[in-house]
Amino acid sequence: MEFSKKAVVEQYKTHPTDTGSPEVQIAILTGRINYLSDHFKQYPKDYASRHGFLKLIGKRRRLLEYLKRTKKDSYKQILGKLDLRK
Protein backbone atom coordinates (compact mmCIF):
# COMPACT_ATOMS: atom_id res chain seq x y z
CA MET A 1 0.00 0.00 0.00
CA GLU A 2 1.56 3.24 -1.14
CA PHE A 3 0.77 6.57 0.51
CA SER A 4 0.32 9.61 -1.74
CA LYS A 5 0.45 12.96 0.03
CA LYS A 6 -0.75 14.91 -3.03
CA ALA A 7 -3.90 12.82 -3.34
CA VAL A 8 -4.71 13.31 0.35
CA VAL A 9 -4.21 17.09 0.12
CA GLU A 10 -6.47 17.26 -2.95
CA GLN A 11 -9.19 15.31 -1.18
CA TYR A 12 -9.22 17.15 2.17
CA LYS A 13 -8.31 20.75 1.31
CA THR A 14 -10.75 23.45 2.43
CA HIS A 15 -9.84 26.01 -0.25
CA PRO A 16 -7.83 25.86 -3.51
CA THR A 17 -4.42 26.72 -2.02
CA ASP A 18 -4.87 24.82 1.25
CA THR A 19 -1.97 22.59 2.27
CA GLY A 20 -1.68 23.11 6.02
CA SER A 21 -5.11 23.35 7.60
CA PRO A 22 -5.73 21.01 10.56
CA GLU A 23 -8.04 18.88 8.43
CA VAL A 24 -5.33 18.28 5.83
CA GLN A 25 -2.66 17.65 8.47
CA ILE A 26 -4.88 15.09 10.24
CA ALA A 27 -5.59 13.31 6.94
CA ILE A 28 -1.87 13.17 6.07
CA LEU A 29 -0.97 11.85 9.53
CA THR A 30 -3.74 9.24 9.31
CA GLY A 31 -2.40 8.02 5.98
CA ARG A 32 1.11 7.70 7.40
CA ILE A 33 -0.20 5.98 10.53
CA ASN A 34 -2.17 3.45 8.46
CA TYR A 35 0.87 2.80 6.26
CA LEU A 36 3.11 2.23 9.28
CA SER A 37 0.62 -0.01 11.05
CA ASP A 38 0.69 -2.31 7.99
CA HIS A 39 4.49 -2.13 8.05
CA PHE A 40 4.58 -3.29 11.69
CA LYS A 41 2.44 -6.32 10.86
CA GLN A 42 5.24 -7.45 8.55
CA TYR A 43 8.18 -6.24 10.70
CA PRO A 44 7.16 -6.48 14.37
CA LYS A 45 10.69 -5.85 15.70
CA ASP A 46 11.18 -2.50 13.97
CA TYR A 47 11.44 -0.55 17.22
CA ALA A 48 13.11 2.55 15.75
CA SER A 49 10.20 3.20 13.42
CA ARG A 50 7.75 2.45 16.22
CA HIS A 51 9.05 5.46 18.16
CA GLY A 52 8.22 7.80 15.26
CA PHE A 53 4.89 6.03 14.81
CA LEU A 54 3.90 6.82 18.40
CA LYS A 55 4.92 10.45 17.90
CA LEU A 56 2.67 10.64 14.82
CA ILE A 57 -0.25 9.26 16.84
CA GLY A 58 0.32 11.88 19.54
CA LYS A 59 0.50 14.70 17.02
CA ARG A 60 -2.72 13.58 15.35
CA ARG A 61 -4.43 13.38 18.74
CA ARG A 62 -3.39 16.95 19.59
CA LEU A 63 -4.60 18.23 16.21
CA LEU A 64 -7.93 16.48 16.71
CA GLU A 65 -8.31 18.08 20.15
CA TYR A 66 -7.55 21.50 18.64
CA LEU A 67 -10.13 20.96 15.90
CA LYS A 68 -12.68 19.79 18.47
CA ARG A 69 -12.17 23.02 20.46
CA THR A 70 -12.27 25.40 17.52
CA LYS A 71 -14.51 23.87 14.79
CA LYS A 72 -16.88 21.19 16.08
CA ASP A 73 -18.62 20.59 12.74
CA SER A 74 -15.32 20.14 10.91
CA TYR A 75 -14.13 17.81 13.68
CA LYS A 76 -17.16 15.53 13.30
CA GLN A 77 -16.85 15.61 9.53
CA ILE A 78 -13.16 14.61 9.54
CA LEU A 79 -13.84 11.76 11.99
CA GLY A 80 -16.49 10.42 9.65
CA LYS A 81 -14.39 10.78 6.50
CA LEU A 82 -11.30 9.12 7.98
CA ASP A 83 -13.30 6.48 9.86
CA LEU A 84 -11.72 7.42 13.20
CA ARG A 85 -13.46 6.72 16.48
CA LYS A 86 -13.47 9.17 19.35
C-alpha positions in Angstrom: 0.0 0.0 0.0 1.6 3.2 -1.1 0.8 6.6 0.5 0.3 9.6 -1.7 0.4 13.0 0.0 -0.7 14.9 -3.0 -3.9 12.8 -3.3 -4.7 13.3 0.3 -4.2 17.1 0.1 -6.5 17.3 -2.9 -9.2 15.3 -1.2 -9.2 17.2 2.2 -8.3 20.8 1.3 -10.8 23.4 2.4 -9.8 26.0 -0.3 -7.8 25.9 -3.5 -4.4 26.7 -2.0 -4.9 24.8 1.2 -2.0 22.6 2.3 -1.7 23.1 6.0 -5.1 23.3 7.6 -5.7 21.0 10.6 -8.0 18.9 8.4 -5.3 18.3 5.8 -2.7 17.6 8.5 -4.9 15.1 10.2 -5.6 13.3 6.9 -1.9 13.2 6.1 -1.0 11.9 9.5 -3.7 9.2 9.3 -2.4 8.0 6.0 1.1 7.7 7.4 -0.2 6.0 10.5 -2.2 3.4 8.5 0.9 2.8 6.3 3.1 2.2 9.3 0.6 0.0 11.0 0.7 -2.3 8.0 4.5 -2.1 8.1 4.6 -3.3 11.7 2.4 -6.3 10.9 5.2 -7.4 8.5 8.2 -6.2 10.7 7.2 -6.5 14.4 10.7 -5.9 15.7 11.2 -2.5 14.0 11.4 -0.6 17.2 13.1 2.6 15.8 10.2 3.2 13.4 7.7 2.5 16.2 9.0 5.5 18.2 8.2 7.8 15.3 4.9 6.0 14.8 3.9 6.8 18.4 4.9 10.4 17.9 2.7 10.6 14.8 -0.2 9.3 16.8 0.3 11.9 19.5 0.5 14.7 17.0 -2.7 13.6 15.3 -4.4 13.4 18.7 -3.4 16.9 19.6 -4.6 18.2 16.2 -7.9 16.5 16.7 -8.3 18.1 20.1 -7.6 21.5 18.6 -10.1 21.0 15.9 -12.7 19.8 18.5 -12.2 23.0 20.5 -12.3 25.4 17.5 -14.5 23.9 14.8 -16.9 21.2 16.1 -18.6 20.6 12.7 -15.3 20.1 10.9 -14.1 17.8 13.7 -17.2 15.5 13.3 -16.8 15.6 9.5 -13.2 14.6 9.5 -13.8 11.8 12.0 -16.5 10.4 9.7 -14.4 10.8 6.5 -11.3 9.1 8.0 -13.3 6.5 9.9 -11.7 7.4 13.2 -13.5 6.7 16.5 -13.5 9.2 19.3 
